[in-house]
Amino acid sequence: MSPAQENQVNIIEGLKERIGGGNVLETRIARVRRIFLTVKVEALKAAVNHLAAQGFKHITTISGIDLGDSIGVVYHLDREGLQLSVKVVVPENNPVLPTITDIIPGAVLYEREVHDLLGVVFEGHPDLSRLVLPEKWPDGLYPLRKKHSVEDIKRMVNEVA
Amino acid sequence: MKLPESETTFQIPIGPQHPALAESENFTFTVDGETVVDVKARLGYVHRGIEKALENGTYIQNLYLIERICGICSHAHTLCYSQNIDEALGIEAPPRARFIRTIVAELGRVHSHYLWLGLAGHEIGFDTLFMYTWRDREVVMDLQELITGNRVNFALFTIGGVRRDITPYAIEQVRKGVKTLEERIQYYKKMCAKEVTLLKRTVGVGVLKPSQAINLCAVGPLLRASGVKRDIRKDDPHAAYDEVPFNVITYDGCDVASRLFVRVDEVVESLNIIRYALEHLPDGPIRVKVPRRVPTHETISRVEAPRGELFHYVKSNGTDKPERYKVRTPTLANIPSVCEMLKGGYVADIPITLASIDPCFCCTDRVAIVDAVKGKKRVWTWEQLSRYSEKWHGRR
């Protein structure tokens, strides 16, 4: 194993030790500088806290993905070029997550964006008002959810206009 | 007697702006006299739903849509996209293609930084600098057209490599052009270091301390001008950057002046990279044949765009269309920082401080000044704000 790989394994083992191995559902070292993890929602704050203390202070962005009956939220953290993506999965009918802006202030706009486009609520966020969608956008229409096709969105937006 | 804050402060909304520009924003400034005390950003005035559209296009169609995210650094988006899909497919672009990608990406940085230098000059009323740099920028634009056939949307990078080879004639012309650009940038470098007007308007303006830059996750020249040595080309090498020697430029003034010096020095580095890459250009094919369908995968690609870290994420599902495609542009990453930088500064320094992150909204054309207490409203154009700024500084 190369030193870089060893480093990646150590990051994952350190996290498991800190938040409990049972809270880490999936780990994948995709290549050098790329780690993908899935953790339980309850352990998200503890995981981000631990990783930020380990130097993953830069958040590149947060991606939201509609997975059918659930929504995946991926936190892309960075330490000197090493991208570590932490994924959590929340149910589509109750997508609630704690904010991480108290740990990483730079996440403030990314959480707002995911809230706008996928309807995930970040509890404790200072201001979850609209960021990218227009004022007149229909409530409850989250454009990146798969159940809304482009045609549906056009029709619903025209109805309120 | 001290008045409560709500009676001494006013709110000034700036923007939204010209719909033709990418990433227009609206800022609401709360001001106390001439001092900005709070800033709120509202984005999305030209939100086009590209991420949703990408889910409905094939990987090849998306290449052309991706290129149209930005009109200045279109090359950065196609580069990031091509590399991302290369990785999802498990293929690697041939060495010659990786070098051509590097050359064109650096030409793009040179044109973008020259463009910024002119706009920065314009924002502080130094239009001679604007005229000079934009004239010189034509040299790069012509080279881009010569290599790719296009001035803005190059349509050069593709999945598995590049679409056109670089001809010996083009190499000769690029060498000549690089020489001219180098002489000019050395002149600007000398001028910027001494020019009193420029320094008076930029030194100590729009300060972002290193700790703030790190906490607010700033990227690109903004971060490097706060003394933080981070560059995706070094930290997460892509294209041929791991084979080309270059320096990561940092300055520790943490102000608009440092951002200017960083960009000027980066142009010098870019020109060196182009020259080195041309000298060491490997022979061989420029592209590998790729399948239309992408197996189930999840990959991330990052590029150091002229404005900083550009991020693309793809989740593929075995079809010829992505399940999810996510893009994060550097300007979005720098919005929290610019809000911090504006606090405590003067109203008259708003234009240059906003411009110092090199956002894609330099030509904001509507500014509304609202008296929050009396509910009165004055509407200013960006030009009026600029003129106000010049006059205000002229009186000091």
Chai-1 contact restraints between the chains, C-beta under 6 A:
chainA,res_idxA,chainB,res_idxB,connection_type,confidence,min_distance_angstrom,max_distance_angstrom,comment,restraint_id
A,R33,B,D236,contact,1.0,0.0,6.0,A-B,restraint_1
A,H58,B,C217,contact,1.0,0.0,6.0,A-B,restraint_2
A,I59,B,C217,contact,1.0,0.0,6.0,A-B,restraint_3
A,T60,B,F311,contact,1.0,0.0,6.0,A-B,restraint_4
A,T61,B,F311,contact,1.0,0.0,6.0,A-B,restraint_5
A,T61,B,R328,contact,1.0,0.0,6.0,A-B,restraint_6
A,S63,B,Y313,contact,1.0,0.0,6.0,A-B,restraint_7
A,S63,B,K326,contact,1.0,0.0,6.0,A-B,restraint_8
A,I65,B,R324,contact,1.0,0.0,6.0,A-B,restraint_9
A,E80,B,D235,contact,1.0,0.0,6.0,A-B,restraint_10
A,G81,B,D235,contact,1.0,0.0,6.0,A-B,restraint_11
A,G81,B,D236,contact,1.0,0.0,6.0,A-B,restraint_12
A,Q83,B,I300,contact,1.0,0.0,6.0,A-B,restraint_13
A,P105,B,N215,contact,1.0,0.0,6.0,A-B,restraint_14
A,P105,B,L216,contact,1.0,0.0,6.0,A-B,restraint_15
A,G106,B,L216,contact,1.0,0.0,6.0,A-B,restraint_16
A,G106,B,C217,contact,1.0,0.0,6.0,A-B,restraint_17
A,V108,B,P336,contact,1.0,0.0,6.0,A-B,restraint_18
A,L131,B,L43,contact,1.0,0.0,6.0,A-B,restraint_19
A,V132,B,L43,contact,1.0,0.0,6.0,A-B,restraint_20
A,V132,B,G44,contact,1.0,0.0,6.0,A-B,restraint_21
A,V132,B,H47,contact,1.0,0.0,6.0,A-B,restraint_22
A,P143,B,K52,contact,1.0,0.0,6.0,A-B,restraint_23
